[in-house]
Amino acid sequence: MTYLIIDDEPIAHDIIKGYCDLLPNITLAGQCYDAIEALGYLQNHEVDLIFLDLNMPKIKGFDFLKTLSSPPKVIVTTAYKEYALEGYELDVVDYLLKPFSFERFLKAINKIVNLKSMSSQIQTNTHGEDKCIFLYSDKKHVQVKLNDILFVEAAGNYCKVVLKDNQILIREKMSGILEIVPQDKFIRVHKSYIVAKAHILAVEGNRIQIKDHHIPIGKLYKMKVLDFLKS
């Protein structure tokens, strides 16, 4: 995946590039310091993703975006939260408020990874079974194949992600996990559990069997789970 940074602040370029350098399969295509320069660049180059600042000289970020007939994916990076609604109306992938942490940045990247339009960029086999996300565990960012996740269990301020061959502990809320996994492949079945549909062996009463694990189904989730299994 190639990306372009459009921001009039050099330090913003350094931060975004530094974060991207920590991730595999994402490559810097170019750096522009105003929208005019970016328009010239995009006339001769294609990119998969733009990191776009809003408050720039000459042409503001959203005005620039409106001039593009077929824009790539866009992650807004700005210090101005009041423009968030307009950003989503323009179909930006995410809206990062400066200063943003690497964890928040990573959540935005994971949103792109899970978009169907970008799936061909992240597949590592012809069947698309090796789509991955990044999870922060033990002071490092671990690449995890979605197909390896059996279920996720809440554990206090952490979540335990149980994989086919091992498990990892991450500092993340259940709602945060649901934001970065495909909604057609994972479902919350209990306030403390998210399961992968592909690994469900059986549903009996109020329990789901995944390998040797028996996972409870919460009363409030039962009908949603049954509907999910039919889809």
Z-matrix of the N, CA and C atoms (Angstrom, degrees):
N
C 1 1.453
C 2 1.522 1 108.71
N 3 1.307 2 117.01 1 127.16
C 4 1.457 3 121.85 2 -179.32
C 5 1.528 4 110.01 3 -101.80
N 6 1.348 5 116.19 4 147.67
C 7 1.463 6 118.70 5 -177.58
C 8 1.522 7 111.09 6 -136.82
N 9 1.338 8 113.92 7 154.48
C 10 1.459 9 123.11 8 178.13
C 11 1.521 10 108.23 9 -123.94
N 12 1.324 11 116.83 10 132.71
C 13 1.464 12 121.83 11 176.23
C 14 1.525 13 108.57 12 -99.87
N 15 1.336 14 116.58 13 127.82
C 16 1.467 15 121.47 14 176.22
C 17 1.523 16 107.27 15 -124.10
N 18 1.309 17 116.43 16 104.85
C 19 1.472 18 121.53 17 -175.26
C 20 1.522 19 107.97 18 -162.72
N 21 1.332 20 116.50 19 139.44
C 22 1.465 21 118.92 20 -178.04
C 23 1.530 22 112.62 21 -86.08
N 24 1.343 23 117.71 22 -1.65
C 25 1.460 24 121.34 23 179.84
C 26 1.527 25 110.89 24 -105.05
N 27 1.327 26 118.55 25 116.56
C 28 1.473 27 121.11 26 -179.96
C 29 1.525 28 113.20 27 -56.58
N 30 1.340 29 117.14 28 -35.77
C 31 1.463 30 118.88 29 -178.61
C 32 1.528 31 111.42 30 -64.91
N 33 1.343 32 116.43 31 -31.81
C 34 1.468 33 120.03 32 177.34
C 35 1.523 34 110.15 33 -65.81
N 36 1.324 35 116.29 34 -38.96
C 37 1.470 36 120.46 35 176.25
C 38 1.526 37 110.19 36 -60.22
N 39 1.322 38 115.87 37 -44.36
C 40 1.466 39 120.35 38 -177.71
C 41 1.521 40 111.40 39 -63.18
N 42 1.336 41 116.86 40 -41.20
C 43 1.462 42 120.96 41 -178.67
C 44 1.523 43 110.99 42 -67.45
N 45 1.325 44 117.25 43 -48.11
C 46 1.466 45 120.86 44 -178.25
C 47 1.524 46 110.64 45 -64.43
N 48 1.321 47 116.49 46 -45.76
C 49 1.461 48 119.52 47 179.19
C 50 1.529 49 110.62 48 -63.11
N 51 1.335 50 116.79 49 -40.03
C 52 1.460 51 120.13 50 178.75
C 53 1.517 52 111.99 51 -61.36
N 54 1.327 53 116.48 52 -41.53
C 55 1.466 54 120.48 53 177.71
C 56 1.533 55 110.25 54 -65.66
N 57 1.319 56 116.66 55 -45.38
C 58 1.470 57 120.06 56 -178.43
C 59 1.531 58 111.61 57 -64.18
N 60 1.319 59 116.51 58 -33.85
C 61 1.466 60 120.22 59 179.83
C 62 1.530 61 112.06 60 -63.75
N 63 1.319 62 117.07 61 -19.04
C 64 1.464 63 120.84 62 178.77
C 65 1.525 64 112.57 63 -81.45
N 66 1.323 65 116.54 64 -9.38
C 67 1.463 66 120.89 65 -175.08
C 68 1.529 67 111.05 66 -111.32
N 69 1.328 68 117.43 67 144.59
C 70 1.463 69 119.80 68 175.54
C 71 1.528 70 110.64 69 -81.39
N 72 1.299 71 116.09 70 160.39
C 73 1.462 72 122.40 71 171.23
C 74 1.530 73 114.49 72 63.27
N 75 1.324 74 117.19 73 26.11
C 76 1.463 75 120.52 74 172.92
C 77 1.528 76 107.05 75 -136.17
N 78 1.322 77 116.17 76 122.69
C 79 1.462 78 121.68 77 -168.57
C 80 1.525 79 111.40 78 -123.42
N 81 1.322 80 116.26 79 133.65
C 82 1.459 81 121.26 80 176.68
C 83 1.528 82 109.94 81 -67.75
N 84 1.334 83 116.11 82 124.59
C 85 1.463 84 120.80 83 177.04
C 86 1.524 85 111.13 84 -97.45
N 87 1.343 86 116.87 85 -38.51
C 88 1.452 87 119.44 86 -178.44
C 89 1.508 88 112.40 87 -170.72
N 90 1.337 89 115.94 88 166.46
C 91 1.457 90 122.80 89 178.84
C 92 1.522 91 108.69 90 -133.99
N 93 1.339 92 115.74 91 125.07
C 94 1.461 93 120.99 92 179.94
C 95 1.523 94 108.93 93 -125.32
N 96 1.341 95 116.06 94 147.47
C 97 1.454 96 120.18 95 -174.34
C 98 1.528 97 113.21 96 -110.24
N 99 1.318 98 117.89 97 1.36
C 100 1.456 99 122.19 98 169.35
C 101 1.527 100 108.61 99 -159.00
N 102 1.324 101 116.18 100 169.15
C 103 1.458 102 120.94 101 -174.19
C 104 1.535 103 112.79 102 -68.89
N 105 1.315 104 117.33 103 -33.06
C 106 1.465 105 120.28 104 178.42
C 107 1.530 106 110.32 105 -61.70
N 108 1.316 107 115.85 106 -45.86
C 109 1.460 108 120.63 107 177.68
C 110 1.527 109 110.42 108 -62.00
N 111 1.336 110 116.27 109 -39.02
C 112 1.462 111 120.84 110 -179.26
C 113 1.524 112 111.74 111 -66.93
N 114 1.319 113 117.23 112 -39.20
C 115 1.468 114 120.31 113 177.82
C 116 1.522 115 110.75 114 -61.08
N 117 1.325 116 115.92 115 -42.56
C 118 1.464 117 119.58 116 177.63
C 119 1.513 118 111.87 117 -63.75
N 120 1.316 119 116.03 118 -39.98
C 121 1.466 120 119.49 119 -179.92
C 122 1.525 121 110.71 120 -64.63
N 123 1.331 122 116.90 121 -45.12
C 124 1.464 123 120.62 122 -175.46
C 125 1.527 124 112.86 123 -71.64
N 126 1.323 125 117.83 124 -16.91
C 127 1.466 126 120.55 125 174.95
C 128 1.523 127 111.55 126 -67.66
N 129 1.328 128 115.85 127 -24.57
C 130 1.465 129 119.83 128 -175.77
C 131 1.524 130 114.20 129 -118.88
N 132 1.319 131 116.53 130 -3.68
C 133 1.466 132 119.56 131 -177.64
C 134 1.526 133 110.45 132 -138.09
N 135 1.325 134 115.79 133 151.08
C 136 1.463 135 121.41 134 173.18
C 137 1.522 136 109.37 135 -111.05
N 138 1.312 137 116.44 136 139.26
C 139 1.468 138 121.08 137 175.90
C 140 1.527 139 108.72 138 -132.56
N 141 1.325 140 115.93 139 160.09
C 142 1.462 141 120.75 140 179.76
C 143 1.521 142 112.43 141 -89.84
N 144 1.340 143 116.27 142 -25.98
C 145 1.464 144 120.73 143 -172.23
C 146 1.516 145 111.10 144 -147.99
N 147 1.337 146 115.90 145 140.23
C 148 1.461 147 122.06 146 174.39
C 149 1.525 148 109.19 147 -119.02
N 150 1.338 149 116.08 148 132.08
C 151 1.458 150 121.77 149 167.25
C 152 1.526 151 105.86 150 -96.17
N 153 1.322 152 116.98 151 113.22
C 154 1.459 153 121.19 152 -167.63
C 155 1.532 154 112.39 153 -117.68
N 156 1.327 155 115.87 154 121.25
C 157 1.460 156 121.70 155 171.35
C 158 1.524 157 108.17 156 -81.97
N 159 1.339 158 117.81 157 156.10
C 160 1.464 159 120.47 158 -177.35
C 161 1.524 160 113.00 159 -101.43
N 162 1.312 161 117.25 160 -45.41
C 163 1.461 162 121.10 161 -173.78
C 164 1.527 163 110.60 162 -90.04
N 165 1.335 164 115.26 163 80.49
C 166 1.467 165 121.05 164 -178.67
C 167 1.521 166 110.03 165 -119.29
N 168 1.324 167 117.57 166 157.81
C 169 1.471 168 120.35 167 177.65
C 170 1.524 169 111.22 168 -70.60
N 171 1.313 170 115.85 169 162.20
C 172 1.472 171 124.65 170 176.36
C 173 1.525 172 111.96 171 71.87
N 174 1.312 173 118.75 172 -67.36
C 175 1.468 174 122.65 173 178.61
C 176 1.520 175 108.41 174 -132.29
N 177 1.335 176 116.63 175 129.04
C 178 1.454 177 120.50 176 178.14
C 179 1.530 178 110.26 177 -71.38
N 180 1.325 179 114.87 178 159.46
C 181 1.461 180 120.37 179 -173.80
C 182 1.510 181 114.77 180 -56.22
N 183 1.334 182 117.89 181 -48.86
C 184 1.466 183 120.01 182 -177.75
C 185 1.525 184 111.83 183 -70.96
N 186 1.330 185 117.09 184 -33.16
C 187 1.470 186 119.66 185 175.48
C 188 1.531 187 109.77 186 -63.60
N 189 1.318 188 115.91 187 -40.06
C 190 1.467 189 120.54 188 175.12
C 191 1.521 190 110.64 189 -61.47
N 192 1.316 191 116.92 190 -45.52
C 193 1.460 192 120.91 191 -177.43
C 194 1.528 193 111.47 192 -61.77
N 195 1.325 194 117.07 193 -36.17
C 196 1.459 195 121.34 194 -179.72
C 197 1.525 196 112.52 195 -67.68
N 198 1.325 197 117.62 196 -19.43
C 199 1.466 198 119.93 197 179.59
C 200 1.525 199 112.47 198 -81.19
N 201 1.325 200 117.95 199 -12.66
C 202 1.466 201 121.33 200 -177.00
C 203 1.523 202 110.23 201 -87.90
N 204 1.307 203 116.66 202 123.97
C 205 1.467 204 120.09 203 -179.06
C 206 1.519 205 112.76 204 -72.58
N 207 1.332 206 117.02 205 -38.39
C 208 1.465 207 121.22 206 178.64
C 209 1.524 208 108.73 207 -134.33
N 210 1.327 209 116.38 208 75.20
C 211 1.466 210 119.00 209 -175.29
C 212 1.527 211 111.84 210 -69.50
N 213 1.322 212 117.23 211 150.53
C 214 1.466 213 120.45 212 171.45
C 215 1.518 214 109.49 213 -72.16
N 216 1.319 215 116.80 214 -175.77
C 217 1.454 216 120.22 215 175.64
C 218 1.534 217 108.53 216 -65.47
N 219 1.332 218 115.76 217 144.42
C 220 1.463 219 120.66 218 -175.22
C 221 1.524 220 110.41 219 -129.02
N 222 1.323 221 116.14 220 129.81
C 223 1.463 222 123.11 221 168.60
C 224 1.519 223 107.00 222 -112.83
N 225 1.315 224 116.88 223 117.21
C 226 1.461 225 121.72 224 179.87
C 227 1.534 226 109.12 225 -79.10
N 228 1.324 227 116.03 226 135.81
C 229 1.467 228 121.92 227 175.26
C 230 1.520 229 107.44 228 -126.38
N 231 1.318 230 117.09 229 111.09
C 232 1.459 231 120.04 230 -172.81
C 233 1.522 232 111.29 231 -152.79
N 234 1.314 233 115.66 232 163.30
C 235 1.469 234 121.46 233 175.44
C 236 1.530 235 111.01 234 -96.74
N 237 1.348 236 117.59 235 3.62
C 238 1.459 237 121.44 236 -172.74
C 239 1.522 238 111.12 237 -116.00
N 240 1.329 239 115.56 238 102.92
C 241 1.465 240 119.78 239 -176.36
C 242 1.525 241 112.78 240 -74.83
N 243 1.334 242 118.16 241 -18.04
C 244 1.461 243 120.37 242 -174.88
C 245 1.528 244 113.59 243 -68.04
N 246 1.338 245 117.49 244 -11.75
C 247 1.458 246 119.97 245 -179.17
C 248 1.529 247 112.69 246 -97.72
N 249 1.321 248 117.06 247 8.25
C 250 1.471 249 120.45 248 -174.56
C 251 1.523 250 112.25 249 -60.96
N 252 1.327 251 118.04 250 -43.62
C 253 1.460 252 120.87 251 -177.74
C 254 1.520 253 111.41 252 -60.90
N 255 1.322 254 116.99 253 -45.29
C 256 1.459 255 120.36 254 177.96
C 257 1.519 256 110.96 255 -61.16
N 258 1.328 257 116.16 256 -35.55
C 259 1.459 258 119.91 257 179.00
C 260 1.511 259 112.20 258 -62.27
N 261 1.315 260 116.95 259 -44.08
C 262 1.463 261 119.35 260 -179.67
C 263 1.523 262 111.52 261 -70.76
N 264 1.331 263 117.15 262 -29.58
C 265 1.466 264 119.87 263 174.58
C 266 1.524 265 110.57 264 -65.65
N 267 1.329 266 116.73 265 -26.77
C 268 1.466 267 121.41 266 177.40
C 269 1.528 268 111.22 267 -90.88
N 270 1.327 269 116.03 268 8.15
C 271 1.471 270 122.36 269 173.46
C 272 1.522 271 112.92 270 66.98
N 273 1.327 272 117.25 271 36.07
C 274 1.465 273 119.04 272 173.31
C 275 1.528 274 108.15 273 -71.96
N 276 1.312 275 116.19 274 150.68
C 277 1.459 276 120.75 275 -177.33
C 278 1.522 277 111.69 276 -72.19
N 279 1.328 278 116.67 277 -41.55
C 280 1.462 279 120.21 278 -179.35
C 281 1.516 280 109.50 279 -156.60
N 282 1.325 281 115.69 280 164.79
C 283 1.461 282 122.94 281 -174.52
C 284 1.524 283 107.03 282 -131.19
N 285 1.325 284 116.58 283 102.81
C 286 1.457 285 121.89 284 -176.21
C 287 1.521 286 110.30 285 -98.35
N 288 1.328 287 115.96 286 123.80
C 289 1.458 288 120.94 287 178.13
C 290 1.526 289 110.32 288 -89.72
N 291 1.311 290 116.54 289 125.34
C 292 1.457 291 121.77 290 177.69
C 293 1.524 292 110.08 291 -72.70
N 294 1.320 293 119.16 292 141.64
C 295 1.472 294 125.98 293 -7.89
C 296 1.531 295 110.00 294 -80.90
N 297 1.318 296 118.00 295 140.16
C 298 1.461 297 121.24 296 -179.20
C 299 1.528 298 109.46 297 -116.67
N 300 1.312 299 114.98 298 146.63
C 301 1.460 300 121.43 299 -178.54
C 302 1.523 301 110.60 300 -79.51
N 303 1.324 302 116.44 301 166.25
C 304 1.461 303 120.05 302 176.20
C 305 1.521 304 110.69 303 -64.71
N 306 1.341 305 117.10 304 -35.53
C 307 1.464 306 119.92 305 179.32
C 308 1.526 307 110.88 306 -62.44
N 309 1.338 308 116.70 307 -42.09
C 310 1.473 309 119.72 308 178.37
C 311 1.523 310 110.60 309 -68.59
N 312 1.308 311 117.04 310 -38.16
C 313 1.461 312 122.21 311 176.24
C 314 1.528 313 110.33 312 -60.75
N 315 1.329 314 115.44 313 -43.17
C 316 1.459 315 120.83 314 -178.39
C 317 1.521 316 111.38 315 -64.37
N 318 1.326 317 116.96 316 -35.87
C 319 1.464 318 120.44 317 177.81
C 320 1.534 319 110.18 318 -62.84
N 321 1.318 320 116.68 319 -38.28
C 322 1.467 321 120.46 320 177.84
C 323 1.530 322 111.01 321 -65.52
N 324 1.333 323 116.28 322 -42.25
C 325 1.471 324 119.97 323 178.33
C 326 1.518 325 110.56 324 -63.72
N 327 1.331 326 116.95 325 -39.74
C 328 1.464 327 120.19 326 179.35
C 329 1.528 328 111.65 327 -63.19
N 330 1.319 329 117.47 328 -31.36
C 331 1.460 330 119.95 329 176.60
C 332 1.524 331 110.43 330 -63.08
N 333 1.314 332 116.20 331 -39.57
C 334 1.460 333 119.99 332 178.93
C 335 1.520 334 110.46 333 -68.98
N 336 1.325 335 115.95 334 -41.32
C 337 1.465 336 120.65 335 179.70
C 338 1.518 337 110.52 336 -57.52
N 339 1.331 338 117.56 337 -33.79
C 340 1.457 339 120.99 338 -176.18
C 341 1.525 340 113.87 339 -90.64
N 342 1.325 341 118.54 340 -2.65
C 343 1.454 342 120.58 341 176.55
C 344 1.530 343 110.31 342 -74.92
N 345 1.311 344 116.86 343 134.28
C 346 1.461 345 120.60 344 -177.95
C 347 1.520 346 112.20 345 -59.71
N 348 1.338 347 115.97 346 -32.99
C 349 1.460 348 118.77 347 -177.96
C 350 1.518 349 112.71 348 -66.98
N 351 1.351 350 116.68 349 -17.98
C 352 1.446 351 120.31 350 -179.47
C 353 1.515 352 112.49 351 -105.45
N 354 1.333 353 118.08 352 3.21
C 355 1.457 354 120.45 353 -171.98
C 356 1.521 355 112.75 354 -62.23
N 357 1.323 356 117.12 355 -33.72
C 358 1.461 357 118.71 356 -178.88
C 359 1.526 358 112.13 357 -67.27
N 360 1.337 359 116.85 358 -19.56
C 361 1.453 360 120.62 359 -179.38
C 362 1.528 361 112.89 360 -81.28
N 363 1.334 362 116.67 361 -19.54
C 364 1.459 363 119.30 362 -173.19
C 365 1.513 364 113.67 363 -118.22
N 366 1.344 365 118.14 364 -0.98
C 367 1.437 366 119.68 365 177.58
C 368 1.525 367 110.07 366 -75.68
N 369 1.319 368 115.77 367 143.42
C 370 1.451 369 119.88 368 177.79
C 371 1.519 370 111.64 369 -115.33
N 372 1.333 371 116.71 370 2.94
C 373 1.464 372 120.02 371 169.39
C 374 1.512 373 108.72 372 -146.14
N 375 1.312 374 117.93 373 170.65
C 376 1.457 375 121.83 374 -172.45
C 377 1.516 376 112.70 375 -71.70
N 378 1.324 377 118.31 376 -15.59
C 379 1.454 378 121.19 377 -178.17
C 380 1.528 379 112.10 378 -95.15
N 381 1.320 380 118.61 379 -6.43
C 382 1.449 381 121.60 380 178.25
C 383 1.517 382 113.92 381 70.09
N 384 1.324 383 118.95 382 22.84
C 385 1.451 384 122.05 383 -175.83
C 386 1.527 385 112.47 384 -85.38
N 387 1.319 386 117.92 385 -8.90
C 388 1.454 387 120.47 386 -174.36
C 389 1.533 388 112.51 387 -107.21
N 390 1.322 389 116.39 388 27.16
C 391 1.450 390 119.17 389 175.45
C 392 1.525 391 108.76 390 -61.89
N 393 1.322 392 116.24 391 140.65
C 394 1.465 393 119.86 392 -171.36
C 395 1.524 394 111.93 393 -126.09
N 396 1.338 395 115.06 394 158.86
C 397 1.451 396 122.64 395 168.53
C 398 1.525 397 107.38 396 -130.47
N 399 1.337 398 116.25 397 164.96
C 400 1.456 399 120.96 398 177.70
C 401 1.524 400 108.88 399 -108.46
N 402 1.327 401 116.17 400 132.56
C 403 1.453 402 122.52 401 178.59
C 404 1.524 403 108.93 402 -124.72
N 405 1.340 404 115.66 403 138.95
C 406 1.465 405 120.62 404 -178.06
C 407 1.526 406 109.18 405 -90.90
N 408 1.317 407 116.41 406 115.77
C 409 1.457 408 121.97 407 -177.54
C 410 1.518 409 109.80 408 -144.94
N 411 1.320 410 116.18 409 134.16
C 412 1.464 411 121.91 410 175.67
C 413 1.528 412 111.68 411 54.30
N 414 1.350 413 116.02 412 46.27
C 415 1.466 414 123.95 413 175.18
C 416 1.527 415 113.80 414 64.30
N 417 1.327 416 116.30 415 24.54
C 418 1.468 417 119.55 416 174.87
C 419 1.523 418 109.15 417 -149.07
N 420 1.329 419 116.11 418 159.67
C 421 1.457 420 121.90 419 179.63
C 422 1.524 421 108.61 420 -97.90
N 423 1.318 422 114.55 421 118.12
C 424 1.459 423 121.41 422 -173.32
C 425 1.523 424 109.72 423 -104.97
N 426 1.329 425 116.53 424 130.08
C 427 1.462 426 120.93 425 176.23
C 428 1.529 427 108.70 426 -83.41
N 429 1.329 428 115.96 427 124.60
C 430 1.461 429 121.84 428 -175.65
C 431 1.523 430 109.25 429 -123.43
N 432 1.320 431 117.25 430 130.89
C 433 1.453 432 121.58 431 174.77
C 434 1.526 433 109.30 432 -74.16
N 435 1.328 434 116.11 433 129.65
C 436 1.462 435 119.76 434 179.74
C 437 1.527 436 111.12 435 -57.53
N 438 1.319 437 116.08 436 -35.61
C 439 1.458 438 120.20 437 -177.33
C 440 1.527 439 112.52 438 -69.04
N 441 1.346 440 117.40 439 -15.35
C 442 1.463 441 120.74 440 179.62
C 443 1.521 442 112.85 441 -88.67
N 444 1.329 443 117.70 442 -11.56
C 445 1.459 444 120.62 443 -177.63
C 446 1.525 445 109.96 444 -80.28
N 447 1.346 446 116.21 445 121.77
C 448 1.461 447 121.28 446 176.75
C 449 1.525 448 110.39 447 -87.11
N 450 1.318 449 115.85 448 -52.11
C 451 1.460 450 120.45 449 177.40
C 452 1.522 451 109.30 450 -163.11
N 453 1.324 452 115.58 451 168.18
C 454 1.462 453 122.80 452 177.95
C 455 1.522 454 107.80 453 -123.75
N 456 1.326 455 116.19 454 134.40
C 457 1.463 456 121.30 455 -178.72
C 458 1.518 457 110.03 456 -123.72
N 459 1.339 458 116.78 457 131.12
C 460 1.462 459 121.07 458 176.45
C 461 1.524 460 109.73 459 -68.17
N 462 1.329 461 115.31 460 138.43
C 463 1.464 462 120.42 461 179.88
C 464 1.520 463 108.73 462 -141.16
N 465 1.341 464 116.72 463 80.70
C 466 1.456 465 120.80 464 -176.98
C 467 1.515 466 111.28 465 65.62
N 468 1.328 467 116.85 466 -124.17
C 469 1.469 468 120.83 467 178.19
C 470 1.529 469 112.12 468 -85.03
N 471 1.310 470 116.65 469 6.05
C 472 1.460 471 122.13 470 -177.86
C 473 1.528 472 110.58 471 -122.11
N 474 1.321 473 115.40 472 173.12
C 475 1.460 474 122.13 473 170.58
C 476 1.525 475 108.45 474 -128.52
N 477 1.301 476 115.64 475 138.58
C 478 1.461 477 121.42 476 176.58
C 479 1.528 478 107.81 477 -98.82
N 480 1.326 479 116.29 478 117.63
C 481 1.456 480 121.66 479 178.99
C 482 1.526 481 107.71 480 -97.88
N 483 1.325 482 115.99 481 111.22
C 484 1.456 483 121.10 482 -176.99
C 485 1.531 484 109.01 483 -93.28
N 486 1.331 485 115.53 484 120.73
C 487 1.459 486 122.66 485 -177.21
C 488 1.526 487 110.11 486 -105.85
N 489 1.312 488 116.50 487 176.24
C 490 1.459 489 120.75 488 179.98
C 491 1.527 490 112.02 489 -58.09
N 492 1.324 491 116.34 490 -42.43
C 493 1.467 492 120.06 491 -172.73
C 494 1.521 493 114.89 492 -113.70
N 495 1.335 494 117.85 493 -10.74
C 496 1.456 495 120.52 494 -179.08
C 497 1.514 496 109.45 495 -162.06
N 498 1.302 497 117.97 496 -168.36
C 499 1.453 498 121.59 497 176.37
C 500 1.527 499 108.94 498 -147.27
N 501 1.340 500 115.59 499 153.75
C 502 1.455 501 120.29 500 178.44
C 503 1.523 502 109.06 501 -131.53
N 504 1.320 503 115.73 502 152.36
C 505 1.450 504 122.17 503 -179.95
C 506 1.518 505 108.64 504 -108.63
N 507 1.325 506 116.58 505 127.44
C 508 1.459 507 120.50 506 -178.29
C 509 1.523 508 109.79 507 -127.31
N 510 1.320 509 116.68 508 149.33
C 511 1.468 510 121.72 509 176.59
C 512 1.523 511 108.19 510 -90.32
N 513 1.314 512 116.04 511 90.43
C 514 1.463 513 121.82 512 -174.94
C 515 1.519 514 108.79 513 -156.76
N 516 1.316 515 117.51 514 146.11
C 517 1.457 516 121.86 515 175.53
C 518 1.528 517 109.87 516 -80.65
N 519 1.331 518 116.22 517 158.31
C 520 1.462 519 120.28 518 177.77
C 521 1.532 520 110.52 519 -60.13
N 522 1.325 521 116.42 520 -38.63
C 523 1.463 522 119.69 521 179.25
C 524 1.526 523 111.14 522 -63.09
N 525 1.336 524 116.67 523 -34.12
C 526 1.463 525 120.44 524 176.98
C 527 1.510 526 112.17 525 -67.31
N 528 1.337 527 116.95 526 -37.35
C 529 1.468 528 120.86 527 176.79
C 530 1.526 529 110.23 528 -62.96
N 531 1.327 530 116.29 529 -43.28
C 532 1.466 531 120.00 530 -178.34
C 533 1.524 532 112.44 531 -63.19
N 534 1.332 533 116.39 532 -25.06
C 535 1.463 534 119.98 533 179.86
C 536 1.526 535 113.03 534 -73.06
N 537 1.333 536 117.22 535 -22.77
C 538 1.468 537 118.98 536 -173.12
C 539 1.523 538 114.11 537 -112.81
N 540 1.352 539 117.69 538 1.71
C 541 1.466 540 119.85 539 176.52
C 542 1.523 541 108.77 540 -112.13
N 543 1.327 542 118.63 541 150.48
C 544 1.467 543 121.46 542 -179.22
C 545 1.530 544 111.60 543 -62.61
N 546 1.327 545 116.29 544 130.23
C 547 1.460 546 120.69 545 -175.94
C 548 1.529 547 112.86 546 -69.70
N 549 1.326 548 117.41 547 -19.80
C 550 1.463 549 119.49 548 178.95
C 551 1.521 550 112.39 549 -87.32
N 552 1.327 551 117.55 550 -3.85
C 553 1.460 552 121.00 551 -177.85
C 554 1.531 553 113.34 552 -118.47
N 555 1.335 554 117.08 553 -17.65
C 556 1.454 555 121.36 554 -178.63
C 557 1.527 556 109.41 555 -130.59
N 558 1.326 557 116.04 556 146.29
C 559 1.466 558 119.92 557 179.14
C 560 1.525 559 109.78 558 -144.92
N 561 1.321 560 114.97 559 143.41
C 562 1.462 561 120.41 560 174.09
C 563 1.528 562 108.13 561 -81.67
N 564 1.319 563 117.18 562 122.59
C 565 1.463 564 121.86 563 -175.97
C 566 1.527 565 111.83 564 -110.12
N 567 1.311 566 115.92 565 -6.89
C 568 1.465 567 122.47 566 -176.10
C 569 1.517 568 105.85 567 -162.86
N 570 1.324 569 118.62 568 158.20
C 571 1.463 570 119.59 569 179.68
C 572 1.529 571 111.80 570 -60.07
N 573 1.340 572 116.22 571 -19.05
C 574 1.463 573 120.02 572 -177.41
C 575 1.519 574 113.97 573 -114.62
N 576 1.351 575 118.32 574 7.05
C 577 1.464 576 119.42 575 -175.89
C 578 1.527 577 112.69 576 -140.73
N 579 1.331 578 114.73 577 138.12
C 580 1.464 579 123.69 578 167.90
C 581 1.525 580 105.97 579 -122.74
N 582 1.322 581 118.03 580 134.39
C 583 1.467 582 119.71 581 -178.01
C 584 1.531 583 110.64 582 -123.03
N 585 1.336 584 114.69 583 156.23
C 586 1.466 585 121.77 584 175.79
C 587 1.528 586 108.36 585 -92.81
N 588 1.301 587 116.05 586 123.72
C 589 1.464 588 121.05 587 -177.48
C 590 1.522 589 112.07 588 -57.00
N 591 1.322 590 117.13 589 -38.95
C 592 1.463 591 121.69 590 -174.60
C 593 1.526 592 112.76 591 -63.74
N 594 1.339 593 117.11 592 -21.88
C 595 1.465 594 119.91 593 -175.21
C 596 1.528 595 113.53 594 -104.15
N 597 1.326 596 116.93 595 5.03
C 598 1.463 597 120.12 596 178.13
C 599 1.528 598 109.37 597 -73.68
N 600 1.328 599 116.37 598 120.52
C 601 1.465 600 120.91 599 177.78
C 602 1.524 601 111.57 600 -87.73
N 603 1.334 602 115.83 601 -39.01
C 604 1.466 603 119.40 602 -177.87
C 605 1.521 604 109.89 603 -161.38
N 606 1.334 605 115.27 604 154.02
C 607 1.457 606 122.19 605 172.25
C 608 1.522 607 106.78 606 -123.25
N 609 1.319 608 115.86 607 118.72
C 610 1.459 609 120.61 608 -177.50
C 611 1.520 610 108.89 609 -131.96
N 612 1.323 611 115.13 610 116.28
C 613 1.459 612 118.91 611 -177.28
C 614 1.512 613 110.58 612 61.54
N 615 1.311 614 116.59 613 -122.13
C 616 1.463 615 121.60 614 -179.64
C 617 1.523 616 112.12 615 -108.21
N 618 1.341 617 115.08 616 32.44
C 619 1.464 618 119.28 617 -179.93
C 620 1.526 619 110.45 618 -135.26
N 621 1.315 620 114.78 619 145.87
C 622 1.470 621 122.43 620 175.31
C 623 1.518 622 108.10 621 -113.49
N 624 1.327 623 116.10 622 133.82
C 625 1.458 624 119.77 623 176.39
C 626 1.524 625 110.06 624 -101.71
N 627 1.318 626 116.05 625 124.90
C 628 1.458 627 123.54 626 173.20
C 629 1.520 628 106.88 627 -129.60
N 630 1.326 629 116.26 628 110.97
C 631 1.471 630 121.38 629 -171.03
C 632 1.529 631 108.32 630 53.56
N 633 1.342 632 117.98 631 -124.62
C 634 1.466 633 120.95 632 -179.83
C 635 1.521 634 112.93 633 -94.70
N 636 1.313 635 116.18 634 7.92
C 637 1.460 636 120.82 635 -177.13
C 638 1.531 637 110.28 636 -95.82
N 639 1.320 638 116.85 637 140.15
C 640 1.455 639 122.48 638 174.71
C 641 1.521 640 108.43 639 -117.71
N 642 1.321 641 115.81 640 116.15
C 643 1.457 642 122.43 641 -170.52
C 644 1.523 643 109.36 642 -110.91
N 645 1.327 644 117.91 643 129.06
C 646 1.474 645 120.30 644 -178.34
C 647 1.528 646 112.19 645 -72.31
N 648 1.325 647 114.36 646 148.66
C 649 1.465 648 120.65 647 172.77
C 650 1.521 649 107.51 648 -105.51
N 651 1.310 650 117.49 649 121.99
C 652 1.466 651 121.00 650 178.90
C 653 1.515 652 111.49 651 -69.33
N 654 1.335 653 116.43 652 149.09
C 655 1.470 654 120.81 653 -178.15
C 656 1.520 655 112.11 654 -56.87
N 657 1.320 656 116.45 655 -38.90
C 658 1.468 657 120.63 656 -177.92
C 659 1.528 658 112.58 657 -72.47
N 660 1.330 659 116.98 658 -13.51
C 661 1.471 660 121.04 659 -174.47
C 662 1.527 661 112.60 660 -106.48
N 663 1.340 662 117.82 661 -8.21
C 664 1.470 663 121.19 662 -170.10
C 665 1.528 664 112.92 663 -57.69
N 666 1.328 665 118.33 664 -51.25
C 667 1.466 666 120.93 665 -177.79
C 668 1.515 667 111.35 666 -64.96
N 669 1.324 668 116.32 667 -38.80
C 670 1.458 669 120.14 668 179.09
C 671 1.527 670 110.48 669 -63.72
N 672 1.333 671 116.45 670 -39.18
C 673 1.461 672 120.83 671 178.93
C 674 1.521 673 110.76 672 -64.29
N 675 1.331 674 116.94 673 -45.07
C 676 1.475 675 120.51 674 -179.02
C 677 1.533 676 110.58 675 -63.70
N 678 1.319 677 116.94 676 -39.84
C 679 1.469 678 120.36 677 177.29
C 680 1.522 679 110.67 678 -65.36
N 681 1.326 680 116.09 679 -39.61
C 682 1.458 681 121.53 680 179.90
C 683 1.520 682 111.72 681 -62.57
N 684 1.331 683 116.79 682 -38.96
C 685 1.464 684 120.70 683 -178.85
C 686 1.529 685 112.08 684 -69.14
N 687 1.330 686 116.07 685 -24.77
C 688 1.471 687 120.20 686 179.95
C 689 1.521 688 112.12 687 -80.59
N 690 1.326 689 116.48 688 -20.71
C 691 1.474 690 120.45 689 -174.77
C 692 1.514 691 112.02 690 -77.78
